[in-house]
Amino acid sequence: MEAKRYFTDEEIQCKCGCGFIRRHSPFYWKVNTVRGIVGHSLKVNSWCRCPTHNTLVGGSPTSSHLKGMAIDLATPTEYIKYRILLAAGEVSFRGVGVGKNFIHLDDDPDKPPNRFWVY
């Protein structure tokens, strides 16, 4: 049985409008699973980034967004932030970063597991 698809190509592709998109099925499944567990719609701040856009937003040259294996989700309330963090733990992302108004989740196999940081 296929997991429900909550996110559209428009939400996944680079926000600069270039159309760059990379969808990795296991990562896509994990993000959709988080959305299902949270039980609320989630706004994508950033998923895929082309190299130019990544540079413009100050992203790392090794950013997992360049591979389509990272997402930044808006956290408009502390409750949503809490629910995303709980769900991310259930799904076992390799990296979790917490910002004031967003949560970064990544699952890049080229980076060490069990990473957690605060922006």
C-alpha positions as CSV (number, residue, x, y, z in Angstrom):
1,M,0.0,0.0,0.0
2,E,1.4,3.4,-1.0
3,A,1.6,6.2,1.5
4,K,-0.6,9.2,0.9
5,R,1.1,11.9,-1.1
6,Y,0.8,15.2,0.7
7,F,3.4,17.2,-1.2
8,T,3.2,18.5,-4.8
9,D,6.1,19.0,-7.3
10,E,5.6,22.7,-6.9
11,E,6.4,22.4,-3.2
12,I,9.4,20.1,-3.8
13,Q,11.1,22.0,-6.6
14,C,13.6,24.9,-6.2
15,K,12.0,28.1,-4.9
16,C,13.9,30.3,-7.4
17,G,11.5,29.1,-10.2
18,C,14.1,27.2,-12.3
19,G,12.2,24.0,-12.0
20,F,15.0,22.0,-10.4
21,I,13.6,18.9,-8.7
22,R,15.0,15.7,-7.3
23,R,12.6,13.3,-5.7
24,H,14.2,10.4,-3.8
25,S,11.5,7.9,-3.0
26,P,12.7,6.9,0.5
27,F,13.1,10.6,1.6
28,Y,9.7,11.5,0.0
29,W,8.1,8.6,1.9
30,K,9.6,9.8,5.2
31,V,8.4,13.3,4.8
32,N,4.9,12.2,3.8
33,T,4.9,9.9,6.9
34,V,5.9,12.9,9.1
35,R,3.0,14.8,7.6
36,G,0.6,12.0,8.3
37,I,1.7,11.7,11.9
38,V,1.6,15.4,12.5
39,G,-2.0,15.5,11.3
40,H,-1.8,19.1,10.0
41,S,-0.9,20.6,6.7
42,L,2.8,21.6,6.6
43,K,4.3,24.5,4.6
44,V,7.5,23.8,2.8
45,N,10.0,26.6,3.1
46,S,12.7,24.7,1.1
47,W,13.1,21.2,-0.3
48,C,15.2,21.0,-3.5
49,R,17.7,23.8,-4.3
50,C,19.7,24.4,-7.5
51,P,23.3,25.4,-6.9
52,T,22.7,29.0,-7.7
53,H,19.7,29.4,-5.3
54,N,21.6,27.5,-2.6
55,T,24.4,30.0,-2.8
56,L,22.0,32.9,-2.8
57,V,20.3,31.7,0.4
58,G,23.6,31.1,2.1
59,G,23.3,27.3,2.0
60,S,26.3,25.1,2.6
61,P,28.2,23.8,-0.5
62,T,27.4,20.3,0.8
63,S,23.8,21.1,1.5
64,S,21.5,18.0,1.3
65,H,18.9,20.3,-0.3
66,L,21.1,20.1,-3.5
67,K,20.4,16.4,-3.6
68,G,16.7,16.7,-2.7
69,M,17.3,15.0,0.6
70,A,16.5,17.8,2.9
71,I,13.4,19.8,3.8
72,D,12.8,22.9,5.8
73,L,9.3,23.0,7.2
74,A,7.6,26.1,8.6
75,T,6.7,26.0,12.3
76,P,4.1,28.7,12.8
77,T,3.3,27.5,16.3
78,E,5.2,25.7,19.1
79,Y,2.6,22.9,18.9
80,I,3.4,22.2,15.2
81,K,7.2,22.3,16.0
82,Y,6.7,19.8,18.8
83,R,4.6,17.5,16.6
84,I,7.1,17.6,13.8
85,L,10.0,16.8,16.2
86,L,8.1,13.8,17.6
87,A,7.2,12.5,14.2
88,A,10.8,13.0,12.9
89,G,12.0,10.9,15.8
90,E,9.5,8.1,14.9
91,V,10.7,8.2,11.3
92,S,14.4,8.4,12.1
93,F,15.9,11.1,10.0
94,R,19.7,11.3,9.9
95,G,19.7,15.1,10.6
96,V,17.3,17.4,12.5
97,G,17.9,21.1,12.9
98,V,15.6,23.5,14.8
99,G,15.3,27.1,13.9
100,K,13.1,29.8,15.4
101,N,10.4,29.4,12.7
102,F,11.3,26.1,11.0
103,I,12.6,22.6,11.3
104,H,15.2,21.1,8.9
105,L,15.0,17.4,8.3
106,D,17.5,15.5,6.2
107,D,18.3,11.9,5.3
108,D,21.6,12.2,3.3
109,P,23.5,8.9,3.5
110,D,26.7,10.9,2.8
111,K,26.4,12.5,6.2
112,P,26.7,11.0,9.7
113,P,23.5,9.7,11.4
114,N,22.0,11.1,14.6
115,R,22.8,14.7,14.0
116,F,20.9,17.4,15.9
117,W,21.5,21.1,16.0
118,V,19.8,24.4,16.8
119,Y,20.2,27.5,14.5
